[in-house]
């Protein structure tokens, strides 16, 4: 009977599953989410596929359990139990992450993405010698940490020889984007035949028709519902009432079938349903504690309810849930108490604590404290959601209202960290109904503000965070500083689209609350005060404090909070025209974020690094950083806009791509209320059009930033583009206005970079020897600061000016050097401008025909760029969140497409592929 469902009316589903396994045998990989209502035949399909694959495919199969949903990484540990020996072959950060997640090592909580990458590595190692089929049945019951890790790995599968099948009742958003297959009910003819086989003695026509209609083609319903009919109903009475949902009616039918069993056998089934690991030894010990003898096992097996072998299993997952839900609360508490007694407090303390809690009816501090310790362990393993569940249940079982409030607040924080701000708000409201200490009240206010801002991202968030910070000032100064900086970030987030009065109010409150600059050396205190000074009093007032903050971030070993907010220091380095400081800070933040596995920080750190790479003329390196950011965005959903792609397209002179990105980023900026996006679009288009010699369009873009240069950063940098554009279009007044505003944000800083920029801008407003001296001064300063893109652009402007003076020989010297630098950097538009100006001076350049990279896929390009930088396959895999096998697979394809044999050939070939032709 169980084999009928997959063989009758399931040819399409079988073919899709078999194709997935066949691809794994051929060395490819894929994941498939199989979903359909309970009893529709998903498990039977899996039975058939795994039996067919057993001869030449390694199979790992688990059934997730609802009772384990709150245990972090419980599902993953069950799936990878036979693979952990391969962990030693993983890169060290991944090995540590998976071992901490499984409780095999004590260390800082692992990044969930490192755990996902480690899972991918374990699966790849398991498939090294033989294709691997991994099946997770009832995946809707997976704990959140395991589900996310599996989804992460599933999205990165490519060329490892792995087939991953996730089976659930409804498609879960965690697995969105993966291939899906719906298992529907059987057709009418197949349903009739299955019902005939299920009731060989025949049914009354009316009963048969009613059962067919109620079952809606569900094979389990067709088999199980008739078993609940008494002889009179079979002969022509009414079938089961149809008012309940089908799943409930199937469960009710199963319960009816098991009702005649002796009470000890029914209790044994409840015990087995409550113990999801399927450990026969554990089941035997617990049954002895309950006084259940062999006769109970015999009766349960005779009823075809479950099977005891190397693991304890039910004949269908729905039997487990039916048995557990039908049991009385008292019986459920009895079996959980027995399981707690026989579960090792040393080797499995969290499962024991959860069983104890399930066995407890009234508040009991010892049980609650046990749960709290489990929450701490869950946090250590990176299971914030599990920690929240443990703490919430601990709060329910806590007798003292003060302790209960403390645990509710801790549970709310864990829920917020797990990405559930709505649940956090609910728990905070429960806590605030209890008597709170002053610190607890302040913590509740802070968490309420953070969760509310995460949900709404509205203008009230900054004010609420500010109030929370002020409430913490006397109680927890360190946490108060962190909340202040969150309030300032929320207030400044909107820029020109935000509320300037609110920014000033938050900044002034910070200045009143924080120690004066000379009273502290701590990096976080200095950057907080420096940014507040910048917002409240302007650039000149903030310069000294921001410089001290930069030094502190570079000299001190940062804690987690300082790593998280290091981008403030990097932004200060940009505002202070300090390229060396920005290089050091960006490199340090990327290095630390990678070493610590802090993937939430890494995209922001990489976005700063790519700005450094662009300034240094390393557009290829910047493109590799963009690839890495995109890989992280894909697996994390990080909303960071793709400014890097826009800037790269602008610098490379790629008109269509740059304009497309600018339009998208502007629209996104308006939608999210983020003024920085508008600056990024205006600056990038000004660069693009200046490079193409479309100066009127560049001036239009630059003019948009004139009212906002007090915001510094890209708005400030657009002024230099505006001077160049206006000077070329003859708009002298506009060029002078832009120059004066640029002088206002560079002279106070006084760095070599700032003075070089100012000299280059002023030179365009002068003539003769004065202009020449300014250009030479700017070039010397840019060369001293190692900023080749500005060396090239300044020589280009100088050469153009010399041409206008009729000094063609001198112009050609500058233009050749400009062309050489700009071409090497990949600033194709500006390089073309230099070539055109050289032609005007009487010199032609040889044409280089541009090849195409269209033959390479995006992933192949990403891999090739990182391989060009000298990274190993494992390092590339870690950067792009794919396996080393997949890296090797893509590199083979790259080599074949480009006609090369060695990695050392990638650099010149890829450089040639992205080069724009030079006209003659």
Secondary structure, DSSP 8 states (H G I E B T S, - for coil): -TTHHHHSS-HHHHHHHHHHHHHHHTT--EEEEEE-STTSSHHHHHHHHHHHHTTTSEEEEEE--GGGTTSTTHHHHHHTTTTGGGGGGS-HHHHHHHHHHTTSS--S---HHHHHHHHHHHHHHHTSSS-EEEEEETGGGS-HHHHHHHHHHHHH-SSSSEEEEEEESS--GGGTTSEEEE-----HHHHHHHHHHHSTT---HHHHHHHHHHHTT-HHHHHHGGGG--HHHHHTS----S-S-HHHHHHHHHHHHHTTS-HHHHHHHHHHHH-TT--HHHHHHHHHHTT--HHHHHHHHHTTSEEESSSEEESSHHHHHHHHHHS-HHHHHHHHHHHHHHS-TTT-HHHHHHHHHHT--S--HHHHHHHHHHHHHHHHTT-HHHHHHHHHHHHHT-SSHHHHHHHHHHHHHHHHHTT-HHHHHHHHHHHHTS---HHHHHHHHHHHHHHHHHHH--THHHHHHHHHHHHHTTT-HHHHHHHHHHHHHHHHTTGGGS-HHHHHHHHHHHHHHS--GGG---HHHHHHHHHHHHHHH-HHHHHHHHHHHHHHHHHS---HHHHHTHHHHHHHHHHTT-HHHHHHHHHHHHHHHHHHT-HHHHHHHHHHHHHHHHHTT-HHHHHHHHHHHHHHHHHH------HHHHHHHHHHT-HHHHHHHHHHHHHHHHHHT-HHHHHHHHHHHHHHHHHHT-HHHHHHHHHTTGGGGGG-HHHHHHHHHHHHHHHHHT-HHHHHHHHHHHHHHHTTT--HHHHHHHHHHHHTT--HHHHHHHHHHHHHHHHHTT-HHHHHHHHHHHHHHHHHTT-HHHHHHHHHHHHHHHHHHT-HHHHHHHHHHHHHTT-----------TTS-HHHHHHHHHHHTT--HHHHHHHHT--HHHHHHHHHHHHHHHT--SGGGHHHHHHHHT------
